[in-house]
Amino acid sequence: MSANESHTSGGADGVSASGERDRLTVPQGLAALSLDALASVAYGPEAIVVVLAAAGSAGLGFTLPVTLAIVVLLAALTFSYRQVIAAFPGGGGAYAVAGRHLGRRVSLVAAASLVIDYVLNVAVSVSAGVAALTSAFPSLYADRVWLCVVVLALITGVNLYGVAESAKVMIAPTVVFVVSVFAVILVGLVRAHPAVAPPHPSASAASEVGVLLLLRAFASGCSALTGVEAIANAVPTFRTPRVRRAQRTEIALGALLGAMLIGLSLLIGKFHVAPNGTKTVLAQLTDAALGHNTAFYVVQFATMVLLALAANTSFGGMPVLTSLLARDNNLPHVFALRADRQVYRHGVVVLAATALVLLVAAQGNTQALVPFFAIGVFIGFTISQLGMVRHWRIERGTGWRGRALLNGLGAALTAVALTIELVAKFTEGAWLVFLAVAVLVALFETVNATYRRIGAGLHLGEVPQPPEQRRSLVIVPVGAVNLLTREAIGAALSLGDEVRAVTVAYADDQDETASRQLADAWRAWHPDVPLTVLTSRTRSLTRPVVDHLRAVVAEDTHDRVVVLIPEMHLPRLWQRLLQNQRGAVLDRAIRRYTDVVICRLRFRIDVPSRP
């Protein structure tokens, strides 16, 4: 645990209260962690319609049954993740569940799949939001990549500022979007005839409605379920009582998303909406329910904004997940460090950087990213459900069989959806997701093995021998007699039993003169520390020093040899750029070619202001 983590989690009440204010309430949790799932109603129902339209009007008549099947899966996932939140209040979702009940390797697969989904969600959400903007203003299409970069930078900046602060920013557009969609549903359900009649599917396009078609429609519509797991992954970001607030947020998300999906599917059947090349299904439903007026543009603008902001779900979930991976020694420990406003900044920065690479590589094209979307999260869904089945079998509490059956049904449904997604999108690049999962798992294993070796080298878990004082020789490289040299020699005298200074002289007239001047200044200063002049015939700074250190170590008259490298710390960045970096050059060479202890000390030097 970092010093900052312990500072915010304990201590005086004032400190704890301040830390709690930077955490999430239920409304803030919905805004910060549920935008991905809520915004999916803009493309989830359309994904169903696009598949069923292959069978014409007869196929579109199955929109509601397919949606109900998805809502059943949504309910299973919602209640399952509600139990995951209670069982694993430290967060982590599928990663935590699998780690306890399915083994370490399976948990790493779950974590890798979630990381990939988080990154893809950011890229897809940002590009989809920008696509909505460029659809309204075609003149901006050529600048779509730069627009994606700007939107991503804004969202990243807000999340670096703080979790609660980013949630507050998201509340208003979330409320506008949810109210707008329910307005479309309610007005559309009571309207006898559409205000603007949508185009109907062509009868000539009709074909047989088979089980395979329905399964493909189900799998495509399941894209609306991405993001459901984000709340369970980010339980530590909620205010106390964390579990109760996170569970309420999960239930609220499931209820809102399910109601919107069912309502929109009812309108699709009522108004006989079919895919349209120039207008989304949600836009057609808005036209039919509210008319082509100001309300229409409000709904479209709210949809555009929420799609862009849906990336915030990943910024709320992935940094917590990476912090847990770091805590378990599967990622560098820097990912577990938390800033003053409860932000895992390293996770935020890595997420933003990776999403930026995808956006630039895809040239801001959402369709180039969609084939990879949702596959990763369904891997996590399936693993989490199977892990919870095992959890109930081990716990065997009241009603455990019913809960295990619910999770088992969810695992079967998500596994079917995953299989269909893979088969349907394999040639479009879905295999790359499996390759990326394998690479990430290999990375996690490599990091973990390295930490194990480091732990073995440090003898972690063992009680060390009592500390003993050792006779130390401190060698200080110097280049002149000045304040920095004085501070360095003073620090060396306090560190070691014996102190020596060394300097490197070059074999030419000008440098020989400088070396004599340094020797004279040293004798005049008389610090009671001997100065050794090392001659370099090749103008190398490091080779004479390294050779000298090897000779000193070979003498074997000291238990430890320490090299103290003094450096200036100047107050301004542009001033630090003027330094010659000799300390860094010496550091690298000494570390590479010797086993002596290196101590780099930076001394603050006050530079007088311009007169």
N, C-alpha and C positions, 0 to 999 in steps of 0.2 A: 504494500500500500504506500502510495506517495505521501509526502508530507502534506500536500494540499488536501488529499482525500481524508486523511485523519483530522485535518483542521476543520473540514466542513462537516464531518460526520460525528464529531464529538466536541467536548469542551463546553464553554459557556452557552447558556440558552440563547443569547443574542446571536452567537455565531451559527448555531443550529437553525434558528429561525431565519437567518439570512440565507442559509443554504436551501431551506425548504421553499423560500419564495422564488428560487431559481428553478424549482421543479414544476411538474405539470399537474393541473387539475383535470377533471373529466372533460370539460369543453375544450381545454387546451390540448389534451391528449387526442381527442377526435381531430382537431385541426392539424396537429403536428404529425400524427402517426397514421391517420386514416384516409388521407387525401387520395392515395393510390387506389384504394378500394372504392371510395365514393366516386371518384372521377371515372372509374371503369364502366359506369353505366352509359358513358358516351360512346364506348366502342364494344362493350360486351354483348348487348342485345343485337347490335348490327352484325357482329361476328356470327351469331346464330342465324340471322336472316339471310346473310350472304350464302351460307351453306345450304339452307333449306330452299332458297330460291331456285336451286337447280331442279327441283321437282315442281316448280310453278306454284299455283294457288294451293294445290293439295299439300305441298311441302310446307308452305308458310302457315298452314293451319295447325302445324305441330309446334309452333313457336312457344305457346303457353305450356304445353306438357314438358318440352325440353327445359324451359325456364324453371318450372316447378322442380324438376329433377336437380337443377343446379342449386336452387334455393334449399332443397333438402340437404345437399352436400354442404352448402353454406351454414346451415343450422348445425350440422354435425361438427363442422370445423369450429364454429363459434363456441359451442359448449365444450368441445375438446380443448381449445386454447384457453377457455375459462379455467378448466381444471389444470392446464399446464401452468398458468399464472400462479395458482395456489400451491402447486407442488414444487415450482421452481421460481420463487420470488426474486432470485438473483438475476433473472432474465436469461436470454439465450435461446428460448423456444426449442426448436427441433434439435439444436446442438446440445442443449442441456439434457433434454429427455434421452437422446441417443447415448450421450456420454454415461449416463447412470445405468441404463437398462439394455443397451444394444452393443456396447463396446466402444472403445476409443476410435477405432478405424471408421466405424459407421458414423460416429459423431462428427468426424472430420469431413466425411462426405456431405453430411447435412450442412455443416458450416460453409463448405466450399460452394454448395448449390445456392445457399442463401446469399452469400457474398456476390455471386454472379448475378442473381436476380436483383439485388439491390442496385448494382451498377447499371444493369440494363434498364431498370425502372427509371433511373435518373435520365439516361439517354433517351429512352422512348418518350417519357413524359415531357421533357424539354422540347424535343423535336416535334411532338404532336401539338404542343401549345403554340410553337412558332408556326407550324403548318396551318393552324387555324387562323393565325394572324395574317399570314401571307395569302390565304384564301380570300380574306376580306379586303386585303390591299395587295393585289398582284405585283405592283411595282417593287415590293420588298423581297420578292422571291430570290433575286440574284444575291441578296445579302443574308440569306437564311442561316448560313454557317456562323457569321458574325453575330446575328441575333441570338442564336443558340448559345454562343459563348457569353454574351452579355447577360442573358437570363440565368445561365448556370453560375456566373460570377455573383450575381445579386443574391441568389438563393444560398450560395456558399457563404457569402459575407454575413447574411442574417444568421445563419446557423453557427458561424464562428463567434458571433456576438453573444449567443446564449440560447439554450434550449427553450426556456420559457418565453424569451423575447421573440424567437421565431414563431412559436405557437400563437402568440398574441397577434402577430402580423397575419397569420393564416385564418383566424377566426372569421373575420368579415367576409372574405370571398367564399369560405365554406358555407356560411349561413345563406348567402345570396344564392349559391348554386343549389343547395338542398331545397330551399323555398321555391326556387324557380322550377325545379324538376317536379316537385309535388304540385305546384300550380298547374303545370302542363297535364299531369295525371288527373287531378281532380276536375279541372275544367273539361278535359277531353272525355272523361267518363260520363259527365252529365250532359254533354253536347249531343244532340240528336244527329247532326250532320256536320261533317268537317268544315271548318271555316275556309280552308284551302285544300281542295281534294288532291291527295297524293297520286302519282302515277301507279297504275295497277300492273301486276305481273302479266306477262304475255302467256296466253294459253298454249302457244306452240312450244313454250319452254318446258312444259310439264313432262315429268318422267316418274317412274315408280319410286314411292317412298319406302326405302328399305331400312333395315336395322343399321347397316353400315353408315348410311346417310345421317340417321338420327344420332349415332355415336359420334360422328364427325362434328355435327352441330353442337352436341353436348361438350365435346372437348374444346371446340373453338369458343363457346360461350363461357367456359371456365376461366377464360382470361379475366373475367370480371371478379375473380376471387383472389387475384394477386394483391398482396398487402394485408390480408386478414391476419397473418402471423406477426406483423410488425409490432403490435402492442405487447404480445408475449415476449418478444425479444428485448423490449425496452422498459420492463417493469421498474428498474432502479431509477428511471427518470421521473417517476410520479411522486407526488407529495404523500406523506403518511396520512392514513394507512395505505401503503402502496398497493398491496394486493387487492384490497376492496376497490380502490379507484381504477386500477387497471382492468379488473373484471367488469365493472360497470361500463367502462369505455368499450370493451370488447362486445358486450351485449348490445350497447347502443349502436355500434357499428353494424353488427349483424342485422339488427332490426331495421335500421335505415336502408342498408343496401338491399336486403330482401324485399322490403316494401317497394323500393324504386324499381327493382328488376321485374317484380310481378306486375306493378302498375304499368310500366312501359310495354310489357308483353301483351297485356290486355288491350292497350291502345293500338298496338301493331295489328292484332287480330280485328279490332273494331273498325279501324280505318283502312285495313288491307294494304299496309305499307310494304313496299318492296325496295330492294337496293336501288340506289340511283347514283350515277357516276359523278354528279355535280353537287349532290346534297346528301348529308348524312341522314341516317334514320331518325336520330334525335331532332334534327332540324325539321324533317318532314312532320314528325309528331307535333312539334311546337307550332308549325304552320297550321296544321289541322286543328289543334286545340285552341290556340290563342290568336291565330291570324298572322298575316305578314305585316307587323306593325312594330311599335317601339318595344313591346313585350318580347317579340321574337328576337330582336337584337340584344336585349338584356340577357336572355337565356343563352344566346350564342357567345356573348362576351364573357358571361360567367363560366361557361364551359371552357372557353379558351384559357382563361386565367387559371382555373382549377387544374386543367391538364398540365399547364406549365408548373404549377405549384405542387402537383402530386409527387414531384421528385422529393419533396420534403419528408415523405414517409421513409425513404431510404436514409436520409440524413439523421432521422431520429432513431432508426433501428440498427444500421450497420456499425456506427461507431461503438455502440454498446456491445454488439457481437464481437467486434475485433478486440475490445477491451477484455472480454471473457477469454478469448483465444490467447491473448497475451498473458493473462493471469495463469492460464494452464500451460504456459511455456510453448505455445504453438505459433506465436507471432512475437516479434521484438517487444520487450517490455515497455517501450516508449508508447505503445498504443493504449496502455492502461493508465497513462498519466492524464489527469483531469484538470482543466483550467478553473479559474475562479467562479465562472458561471455554469459549472457542471457540464462543461463541453469537453468531449474527447477530441481535441483538435487534430491530432494526427490522423485519426480515422476519417474525420471530415475532409481533410486535405487530400488524402489518398483516394477517397471515393470521388471527389470532384475531379481530380487529375485523370483518373481512369475513365470516367464518363466523358471528359473532354476529348480524350484520345478517340473514343468510339464515335462521338459526334463529328469530329473532324474527318475520321476515316470514312464514315457513312455520308459525309457531305450534308448533314442535317436531314437525311431522308429517313423518315420513320419506317417505311416499308422495308428498308434494308436491315433494320434492327428487329422487326417484329418476329421473324422466324425463330429467333433465339429466346424470345420473351416467354415467360410463364413455365418453361420446362424446368428451370432450376427450382422454382418455388414448389412445383408439384413433387419433385424429389424430396424436398424438405417436408412437405405435407405428409407424404406416405411414410417417411421415416418417423416423423413425430407421432402419427397415429399408431403405428406398430409399437413404438416405445411406450405409449400410454396403455396399450393393451397389456403389455408385460408389467407395467406399473401397477395396474389394478389386480393382476394375478398375484403379485407379491404382497401388496398392501392388504387385500381382501377385507376392505371395510364394508360398511353397510351399503347394499345395492351395488356391489362391485361388478356383478355379472352384467347388469344392465349397462353400466358405464363402459365395461370392456366390449360389450356387443356394439355399442354406439361407435366407439373408436375403431373397432374391427370393420364395421360397415364403411366408415369414413376412409380407412386405409384401402379397402377394396375399390371404392369409387375413385379415389385419387390415383390409385395404381392403374385403373382402366383409362382414366383421362390422360395420364402420363404416357401410357403405351400408345394410345391413339395419336397424341401430339407428336410423339417421336416418329411414328410410321408416316404420318401426313407431312411432316416437315423435315424429314431426314435429309432428303436431297437438297433442301433449301439451306442447309447448314446447321441443322439441329445437332449433328454429330460433333460440331465444334464445342457445344456446351459440355459434352462428356469429356472431351479432350481438356477443356479448361478446368473442369472439376478434378481430373486426374493431376494436372499440373499444380493446382492449389493444394491438393492433399499431399503431393510430394514436397511442396514448399513447407507445409506445416510440419511434416515428419522431419525434414532436414533441420528446421529451426529447433524442434523439440530435442532431436538427437544432439545438437550443438549445445543446448542448455544443459543436457544431462552430462556431457563431457566437461563442461565448465564447472558444474556442480561437483563432479568427481574430483576435479583439480583443486577445488576449494574445500574439499572434504566436508561438504554440507551434511548436516545431521550428526556429525561427530563432535565431541568435546575436544577442543584443541589443547595442546600443551600450554602451560603458563608462559606468558611473554617473557622474553629475555633480552637484555640490552646487548647490542652488538657494536663492535668497534667499526666506525664508518669513516670513509674518506670521501669528502665532497670536492668535486672538481668543477670549477666555474669557467666556462669559455668567456673571454673578454675581448673587446676590440678597442677600448679607450678607457681613460680614467675620467669618470664623470659621475653624476648622481646615480644613474642606473647601476654602475659598477659598485658604488658604495652600498646601495641597498642590497645588491646580490651577495656581496661578500658578507654583509651583516647577517643575512638570512642563512647563509651557508655555515657561518660560525655557530649559529644556534642549532643547526641540524646535525653536525658531525663532530667527530673527535679531532679530525685533521682536515684542513682546507688548503687546496692548491688552485691556482689560477693558470689557465693556458691561453695562448693566443697563437694565431697562425700568421707566419711571415712568408712573403713571396720573394723569389730570387731575382729581383731587378732593382735598379738603383733607387727608384722612387719609393718602392715599398720597403726597401732596407732602411731608408731614412725614416719612414713612418714607424718602423719597428724600433729603431733606436730611440726615437722620441717617446714612444710608449714606455720603453724600459726606463728611460730617464724620469718620466713622470711617475712611474710606479715607485722608483727609489725615493723620489721626493715626497711622495704621499706616505710611504712607509706603513702599509696596513698590517705588517707582521704576517703576511701570507705570501709564500713564494710564487713567482711568476715564471712559467716555463714557456719558452718561445719555440714553437714547432715550425720547421721550414717545409714549404711546399714548392717543389720544382715544377709541378704541373698546374699550378694555380688552382688546385682543388682545395676547398675548405674542409670537406668531410674526411678525406682519406687520412691526413695527418692526425686528426683528432681520433678517428677510429683505431688507427695503429697504436697511438699512445695509450688509449684505454685498454687495448688488448695487452700491452706490455705491463701496465699497472696491475691488471687482474692476474697476470701470470706471476707477478711477484708474490702473491698470496700472503701479504702481510696484514690485510684488512678483511674483516668478515663481510663487509658490504662496500661497494663503490657506487656513489651517487653522482650523477651529472646534473648540476643545477643550471638551467638555461634561462637567463633573465631576458624579459621582453618588456617593451613599453606598452602601456595601455593609454592611448591618446583619446581625448574626449569626443572627437568628431570622426564620423566614418570616413570622410574624404581625407582626413589627416592620417588615418590608419592605412589608407591605400598607398601612402608614400613610404611606408616601411619596407625594408629590404627582405623580410621573411627569412633571414638567416636562421632564426630559431627553429622554424618549421623544417628547413633543410637539414639541420643538424639532428633534429628529433628523428626524422625518417631514417637517416643513415645509421645512427646509433642503435635504434630499435632493430634494424635489419641485421646488423653485423655483430652486435654484442649483446650480453645479457645483463648489463649494468642497469641500475634503477635510474629513471629519468624524472626530473622534477622541473616542469616549466612554470615559472612564476612571472605573472604579469604585474608590474608595478605602475600605478597610476601616476602619470606625469602631468603636472599643470602647465599648460602652454599659455604664456601671457597673451592677452588680447591685443589687437592691433592698436597702436597709439593714435 
